[in-house]
Amino acid sequence: MSDLIEEDPEDRGNAPEYTVSEISGAVKRTIEGNFARVRVRGEIGRVSRPRSGHVYLDLKDERAVLAGVIWKGVAARLETAPEEGLEVVATGRLTTFAGQSRYQIVIESLAPAGLGALMAMLEKRKAMLAAEGLFAPERKKPLPFLPRVIGVITSPSGAVIRDILHRLRDRFPRHVLIWPVAVQGQACAHEVAHAIRGFNRLAPDGPVPRPDLLIVARGGGSLEDLWGFNEEIVVRAAAASQIPLISAVGHETDTTLIDHAADRRAPTPTAAAEMAVPVRLDLLAALDSLAARLAQAMLGAMQRRRQRLADLSRALPRPETLAQPPRQRLDMWGERLSPALSRLVQNKRLALAGAAAPLRPRMLRQQHESHRERLLSAARRLAPALGRGIGEHRRRLAQAEHRLATASPLRRLTENARALGQTGERLHAAMEKRLQDATGRLSALARLNETLGYRQTLARGYAVVHGDGHVITRKSDAARARALEIEFADGRLALAERKEGKSGGTPRKPDGKPEQGSLF
């Protein structure tokens, strides 16, 4: 290549001619030969993803720009997806692109340039997903109180699944479905997202029961170890899950993006198991307490209703009191009926006498003959009609008598009196029973009082000392008393009285010894 570029000026007119392809090939061989494998650190600028699946990007610093390309097969295996503004270390080989007369790096691996780059990319991704509303509190679903089936997405060989199963068995054993996944590395994000979507696609009544709650769990680790749970595919799968999801990734201080998208975050996998189910013994104790309160409330309600019924029964009037006013009114009407009938007959007799006074026998005979002819003529016509009328009136009279007998006040009074009599009998029986119960309790209390009385104690050999009318319980009080009595079971025994003017000491004989048989 140096021979092509540097030539003697004298030989310039005889210099050989090269085609563009030859020059491009020479440049390509020179660059690829001197830079077979390089590591380049820079900030990702423009990123292009055409439909072919390849990725085209720019690596830049403050003074230069280097074009880069990631072929489709390599792009699918990258642990870190290229994003604009991310500082990375790209490993690959330099080559040229003859179509545009430029050189570029074919990237074989891509890694963030230190922890700061990872954190910057994490914050940028977090802000983007939060702007889409994936972390909004209002979209989070409440956890079921007691899930029937729990789905656990974790590694089947780690200590995490053993801790979760042990904690569930201690608190409230449930049916657990485990979806084994890789919890770090390149396959982590895709397997976790696939497991979340797979659990959601299960039919509620299918051969494999659909979980009521999901737990995504992993132990603690570095930011690089937990990076699979920061991938966008995992966060979107967690946010789209129709089954409530608990994120238990890392220890209490570890935070990943799936924690923000999940419905609940647990500081540890063990804490996730505690969030998933309540304590069975606590529920049994609460049920026992509620049952006791229910029984007590029912007993109290029955007692209040029983007391209310007793109060209402005492307020009911006596049957004799209800029957007295109607009976009194009946007696009053009976007394007034006979004089009223007598006065009515007398008034009718006087009216008849007044109407018959102006009549004459001849006029009466004439009228009698005239009326007799008309009556005989009418009688011949009236007899059949009268028979029919009498039959109709008898039928109506029978109906009226039946209605009158049915609606008779006396009959209703009799029925009410009979009902009141029955009520009075029940009340009398209830009062007799309450009186018997009260008498039995009083007798029991009297026997208890007699058993616990002090006279029963005296009968067992004890005695009570009385001094000056009071019970003496101390020796000093007995020494000051003027008169003492000892009460036994069969009576009292009076002792010698202290004489006035004495000092109150014990009587002694002339030889100085106390006198026997006396307390003074």
C-alpha positions in Angstrom: 0.0 0.0 0.0 2.9 2.3 0.7 4.2 1.7 -2.8 0.8 2.9 -4.2 0.8 6.0 -2.1 4.5 7.1 -2.1 6.0 7.2 -5.6 8.9 9.1 -7.1 7.8 12.3 -8.9 10.0 11.4 -11.8 8.1 8.1 -12.3 4.6 9.8 -11.9 4.0 9.7 -15.6 4.7 5.9 -15.8 2.6 5.1 -12.6 0.3 2.1 -13.0 -3.4 2.6 -12.9 -5.7 0.9 -10.3 -9.4 0.4 -10.4 -11.6 1.6 -7.6 -12.3 -1.9 -6.5 -8.5 -2.6 -6.3 -7.9 0.4 -4.1 -10.9 -0.5 -1.9 -9.6 -4.1 -1.6 -6.1 -2.9 -0.7 -7.5 -0.6 2.0 -9.7 -3.4 3.3 -6.8 -5.8 3.6 -4.6 -3.2 5.3 -7.3 -2.3 7.9 -8.4 -5.8 8.7 -4.8 -7.0 8.9 -3.7 -4.4 11.4 -7.0 -4.3 13.4 -8.1 -8.0 13.5 -9.8 -7.6 16.9 -10.3 -4.4 18.9 -12.2 -3.1 21.9 -13.6 0.4 21.4 -15.1 2.6 24.2 -17.6 5.3 23.3 -21.1 6.7 23.5 -23.7 5.2 21.2 -25.2 7.8 18.9 -27.6 7.1 16.1 -29.2 3.6 16.3 -31.0 2.1 13.3 -32.9 -1.2 13.2 -34.1 -2.0 9.6 -36.5 -4.9 8.9 -33.5 -7.1 8.0 -32.8 -7.5 11.8 -29.3 -6.0 11.6 -28.4 -3.1 13.8 -26.5 0.0 12.6 -25.1 2.5 15.1 -22.5 5.2 15.6 -19.8 5.1 18.4 -18.6 8.6 19.2 -16.5 10.6 21.6 -15.9 14.4 21.7 -13.7 14.4 18.5 -14.6 11.5 16.2 -17.4 9.1 15.1 -17.0 5.4 14.2 -19.7 3.6 12.3 -20.7 0.2 13.6 -22.8 -2.8 12.5 -24.3 -5.7 14.5 -25.4 -8.6 12.4 -28.8 -10.2 13.0 -27.5 -13.3 14.7 -25.2 -11.4 17.1 -27.9 -8.8 17.9 -30.2 -11.6 19.2 -27.6 -12.8 21.6 -26.5 -9.5 23.1 -26.9 -9.1 26.8 -27.0 -5.3 26.6 -29.3 -3.9 23.9 -27.8 -0.8 22.2 -29.6 2.4 23.2 -28.8 6.0 22.2 -26.7 7.8 24.8 -25.4 4.7 26.5 -21.6 4.5 27.0 -20.4 1.1 26.1 -17.3 -1.0 25.3 -17.7 -2.7 21.9 -15.6 -5.7 20.9 -15.2 -6.6 17.3 -13.1 -6.1 14.2 -12.5 -3.2 11.9 -13.4 -3.4 8.2 -14.4 -1.2 5.3 -17.6 -0.7 3.4 -16.6 -0.1 -0.2 -20.1 1.0 -1.2 -19.7 4.3 0.8 -15.9 4.5 1.0 -15.9 4.3 4.8 -14.5 2.1 7.5 -16.6 0.5 10.3 -16.5 -1.9 13.2 -18.4 -5.2 13.1 -19.5 -5.6 16.7 -19.4 -9.1 18.2 -20.2 -8.1 21.9 -21.4 -5.0 23.6 -21.1 -4.2 27.4 -21.8 -1.1 29.4 -18.7 0.9 30.2 -18.9 0.5 34.0 -21.6 0.6 36.7 -22.4 4.3 35.9 -23.4 3.4 32.4 -25.7 0.7 33.6 -27.3 3.0 36.1 -27.8 5.7 33.5 -29.4 3.3 31.1 -31.6 2.0 33.9 -32.8 5.4 34.9 -33.5 6.3 31.2 -35.5 3.1 30.7 -37.4 3.6 34.0 -38.4 7.1 33.0 -39.6 5.9 29.6 -41.7 3.1 31.0 -43.1 5.3 33.8 -44.1 7.9 31.1 -46.2 5.1 29.5 -48.1 4.5 32.8 -46.7 1.0 33.5 -45.8 2.0 37.0 -49.0 3.9 37.8 -50.5 2.9 41.3 -54.1 2.9 39.9 -53.4 0.0 37.5 -52.1 -2.3 40.3 -54.5 -5.1 41.2 -55.2 -6.2 44.8 -53.9 -9.5 46.0 -56.4 -12.3 46.7 -56.9 -13.0 50.4 -56.5 -16.8 50.1 -55.3 -17.9 46.7 -56.3 -21.4 45.7 -53.2 -21.9 43.4 -49.9 -20.0 43.5 -47.6 -19.8 40.5 -43.9 -19.4 41.3 -41.4 -18.3 38.6 -37.9 -19.0 39.7 -35.0 -21.4 39.4 -36.0 -24.9 40.6 -32.5 -25.6 41.9 -31.9 -22.6 44.2 -32.7 -22.0 47.9 -35.4 -19.5 47.0 -38.0 -22.1 46.0 -37.3 -24.1 49.2 -37.7 -21.0 51.3 -41.0 -20.1 49.6 -42.4 -23.7 49.9 -41.3 -23.9 53.5 -43.0 -20.6 54.4 -46.2 -21.5 52.7 -46.3 -24.9 54.4 -45.9 -23.2 57.8 -48.5 -20.5 57.3 -51.2 -22.0 55.0 -50.5 -24.9 52.7 -51.6 -24.1 49.1 -51.2 -25.8 45.7 -48.0 -24.4 44.1 -47.1 -24.5 40.4 -43.4 -23.9 39.6 -42.3 -22.6 36.2 -38.5 -23.1 36.0 -36.5 -20.2 34.5 -33.0 -18.9 34.3 -32.6 -16.1 36.9 -29.5 -14.5 35.3 -27.7 -14.5 32.0 -28.8 -13.9 28.5 -31.9 -16.2 28.6 -33.2 -14.8 31.9 -35.4 -11.9 30.5 -37.0 -14.0 27.7 -37.8 -17.0 30.0 -39.3 -14.9 32.8 -41.5 -12.9 30.3 -42.5 -16.2 28.6 -43.4 -17.7 32.0 -45.6 -14.7 33.0 -47.4 -14.8 29.7 -47.7 -18.6 29.9 -49.4 -18.6 33.3 -51.8 -15.9 32.1 -52.8 -18.1 29.0 -53.8 -21.0 31.1 -57.6 -21.7 31.1 -59.4 -21.4 34.5 -61.0 -24.8 34.0 -58.2 -26.5 32.1 -56.3 -29.6 33.0 -53.6 -27.4 34.6 -55.2 -25.0 37.1 -54.7 -21.3 36.4 -52.9 -19.6 39.3 -54.7 -17.0 41.4 -51.4 -15.3 42.3 -47.9 -15.2 40.7 -44.5 -14.8 42.5 -41.4 -13.9 40.5 -38.5 -14.7 42.9 -34.7 -14.6 42.9 -32.0 -14.3 45.5 -29.7 -11.3 46.0 -26.9 -10.4 43.6 -25.1 -7.6 41.9 -26.6 -5.2 39.4 -25.3 -7.3 36.5 -26.8 -10.5 38.0 -30.2 -8.9 38.4 -30.1 -7.1 35.0 -32.5 -9.6 33.4 -35.3 -8.3 35.6 -34.6 -4.7 34.3 -35.3 -5.7 30.7 -38.2 -4.0 28.9 -39.7 -7.3 27.9 -40.0 -8.5 31.5 -41.4 -5.2 32.7 -44.1 -5.1 30.0 -45.0 -8.8 30.7 -45.4 -8.0 34.4 -47.5 -4.9 33.7 -49.8 -6.8 31.2 -50.4 -9.8 33.6 -54.1 -10.3 34.4 -53.1 -12.4 37.5 -51.9 -10.4 40.5 -48.1 -10.5 40.7 -45.6 -10.2 43.6 -42.0 -9.3 42.7 -39.5 -10.8 45.1 -36.2 -10.2 43.3 -33.1 -9.7 45.3 -32.8 -8.7 48.9 -34.4 -5.7 50.6 -32.0 -3.1 49.2 -32.1 -4.5 45.6 -34.5 -2.7 43.3 -35.3 -3.7 39.7 -37.8 -2.4 37.2 -40.1 -5.4 37.7 -40.6 -4.2 41.3 -42.3 -1.0 39.9 -44.5 -2.9 37.4 -45.6 -5.7 39.8 -48.8 -5.3 41.9 -46.8 -5.8 45.1 -43.0 -5.8 45.9 -41.6 -8.1 48.6 -38.2 -7.4 50.1 -37.3 -11.1 50.1 -38.8 -14.3 48.7 -39.8 -15.4 52.2 -41.7 -12.1 52.6 -43.5 -12.8 49.3 -44.8 -16.1 50.7 -46.0 -14.2 53.8 -47.8 -11.7 51.6 -49.4 -14.5 49.5 -51.3 -16.3 52.3 -52.5 -15.5 55.8 -51.7 -17.6 58.9 -54.1 -20.5 59.2 -54.0 -20.6 63.0 -54.8 -16.8 63.2 -57.8 -17.4 60.9 -59.0 -20.3 63.1 -58.7 -18.1 66.2 -60.5 -15.3 64.6 -63.3 -17.6 63.5 -63.6 -19.0 67.1 -63.8 -15.4 68.4 -66.5 -14.5 65.9 -68.5 -17.6 66.7 -68.3 -16.8 70.5 -69.4 -13.3 69.8 -72.3 -14.5 67.6 -73.4 -17.0 70.3 -73.2 -14.2 73.0 -75.2 -11.8 70.8 -77.9 -14.4 70.1 -78.2 -15.2 73.8 -78.4 -11.5 74.6 -81.1 -11.0 71.9 -83.1 -13.9 73.2 -82.9 -12.6 76.8 -84.0 -9.1 75.7 -86.9 -10.5 73.8 -87.9 -12.7 76.7 -87.8 -9.8 79.0 -89.8 -7.7 76.5 -92.5 -10.4 76.3 -92.7 -10.6 80.1 -93.1 -6.8 80.3 -95.9 -6.9 77.6 -97.6 -9.7 79.4 -97.7 -7.7 82.6 -99.3 -4.8 80.7 -102.2 -6.9 79.4 -105.5 -6.3 81.3 -107.3 -9.1 83.1 -110.1 -10.9 81.2 -112.7 -9.9 83.9 -111.8 -6.3 83.3 -112.4 -6.6 79.5 -115.8 -8.4 80.0 -117.2 -6.0 82.6 -118.1 -3.0 80.3 -120.0 -5.1 77.7 -121.8 -7.0 80.5 -122.8 -3.7 82.2 -124.1 -2.3 79.0 -126.2 -5.5 78.3 -127.7 -5.3 81.8 -128.6 -1.6 81.2 -130.3 -2.3 77.9 -132.2 -5.2 79.4 -133.6 -3.0 82.2 -134.6 -0.3 79.7 -136.3 -2.7 77.2 -139.4 -3.7 79.3 -140.5 -0.1 80.2 -140.0 1.0 76.6 -142.2 -1.8 75.3 -144.9 -0.9 77.8 -144.9 2.8 76.8 -145.0 1.8 73.1 -148.2 -0.4 73.7 -149.8 2.4 75.7 -149.1 5.0 73.0 -150.6 2.7 70.3 -153.7 2.0 72.3 -154.3 5.7 72.9 -153.9 6.4 69.1 -156.3 3.6 68.3 -158.9 5.0 70.7 -158.6 8.5 69.2 -159.0 7.2 65.7 -162.1 5.0 66.6 -164.1 7.8 68.4 -165.5 9.6 65.3 -166.7 6.4 63.6 -170.5 5.5 63.4 -172.0 1.9 63.3 -174.0 2.5 60.1 -171.1 4.1 58.3 -168.9 1.3 59.4 -171.4 -1.2 58.1 -171.6 0.5 54.8 -167.9 0.8 54.5 -167.6 -2.7 55.8 -169.9 -4.1 53.0 -168.1 -2.0 50.4 -164.7 -3.0 51.6 -165.9 -6.6 52.0 -166.8 -6.8 48.3 -163.5 -5.3 47.3 -161.6 -7.5 49.7 -163.3 -10.6 48.5 -162.5 -9.7 44.9 -159.0 -8.8 45.9 -158.7 -11.9 48.1 -159.4 -14.2 45.1 -156.5 -12.5 43.2 -154.3 -11.9 46.3 -154.1 -15.5 47.6 -151.7 -16.8 44.9 -149.6 -13.7 44.9 -149.6 -13.6 48.7 -148.3 -17.2 48.8 -145.5 -16.3 46.5 -144.7 -13.1 48.5 -144.7 -15.0 51.8 -142.3 -17.6 50.4 -139.9 -14.9 49.2 -140.1 -13.0 52.5 -139.5 -16.2 54.4 -136.4 -16.8 52.4 -135.1 -13.2 52.9 -135.9 -13.5 56.6 -134.0 -16.7 56.9 -131.0 -15.0 55.2 -131.3 -12.0 57.5 -131.5 -14.2 60.5 -128.3 -16.1 59.4 -126.4 -12.8 58.9 -127.7 -11.5 62.2 -126.6 -14.6 64.0 -123.2 -14.5 62.3 -122.6 -10.8 63.1 -124.1 -10.8 66.6 -122.2 -8.6 69.1 -123.0 -11.2 71.8 -121.3 -13.9 69.8 -118.2 -11.8 69.2 -118.2 -10.9 72.9 -118.4 -14.6 73.8 -115.5 -15.4 71.5 -113.4 -12.5 72.9 -114.2 -13.6 76.4 -113.1 -17.2 75.6 -109.8 -15.9 74.0 -109.2 -13.7 77.0 -109.9 -16.6 79.3 -107.3 -18.7 77.5 -104.8 -15.8 77.7 -105.5 -15.4 81.4 -104.9 -19.1 82.0 -101.5 -18.9 80.2 -100.5 -15.8 82.2 -101.6 -17.5 85.5 -99.6 -20.6 84.7 -96.5 -18.4 83.8 -96.9 -16.4 87.0 -97.2 -19.6 89.0 -94.0 -21.0 87.4 -92.1 -17.8 88.1 -93.3 -17.8 91.7 -92.2 -21.4 92.1 -88.8 -20.6 90.7 -88.4 -17.5 92.9 -89.5 -19.6 95.9 -86.9 -22.3 95.1 -84.1 -19.7 94.8 -85.2 -18.1 98.1 -85.1 -21.4 99.8 -81.7 -22.2 98.4 -80.4 -18.8 99.6 -81.9 -19.4 103.0 -80.2 -22.8 103.3 -76.9 -21.2 102.2 -77.3 -18.4 104.7 -78.0 -20.9 107.4 -75.0 -23.0 106.4 -72.6 -20.0 106.3 -74.0 -18.4 109.5 -71.8 -18.1 112.5 -74.1 -20.3 114.6 -73.0 -23.3 112.5 -69.4 -22.3 113.3 -70.3 -22.3 117.0 -71.8 -25.8 116.7 -68.4 -27.0 115.4 -66.7 -26.0 118.8 -66.0 -22.3 118.4 -67.1 -19.5 120.8 -67.7 -15.8 120.6 -66.6 -13.4 123.3 -68.8 -10.4 124.0 -67.6 -7.4 126.1 -69.9 -4.5 127.1 -72.3 -5.5 124.4 -69.8 -5.8 121.6 -67.9 -8.7 120.1 -64.3 -8.9 121.4 -61.5 -10.0 119.0 -58.4 -8.6 120.7 -56.8 -9.3 124.1 -56.4 -5.5 124.8 -60.2 -5.0 124.2 -61.0 -7.8 126.6 -58.7 -6.3 129.3 -60.6 -2.9 129.1 -64.1 -4.4 129.1 -66.2 -4.3 132.3 -68.2 -7.4 131.7 -67.5 -10.4 129.5 -69.8 -13.1 128.1 -68.9 -16.2 126.1 -71.4 -17.3 123.6 -71.6 -21.1 122.9 -73.8 -23.0 120.5 -76.4 -23.6 123.3 -76.3 -20.2 125.0 -74.2 -17.6 126.7 -72.0 -17.8 129.8 -71.6 -14.5 131.8 -68.2 -14.0 133.6 -67.4 -11.9 136.6 -67.8 -8.2 136.2 -64.9 -5.8 136.8 -65.5 -3.6 139.8 -65.3 0.1 139.7 -62.2 1.8 140.9 -59.9 -1.2 140.3 -56.8 -0.8 138.0 -58.0 -3.6 135.7 -55.1 -6.0 136.6 -55.6 -9.8 137.1 -56.8 -10.7 140.6 -54.1 -12.3 142.6 -54.0 -14.4 145.8 -52.2 -13.1 148.9 -49.2 -15.1 147.8 -49.0 -13.2 144.6 -50.3 -15.9 142.2 -53.2 -15.2 139.9 -56.6 -16.4 141.1 -58.0 -19.4 139.2 -61.4 -19.3 137.4 -61.5 -15.6 136.8 -60.4 -13.4 133.9 -59.9 -10.4 136.0 
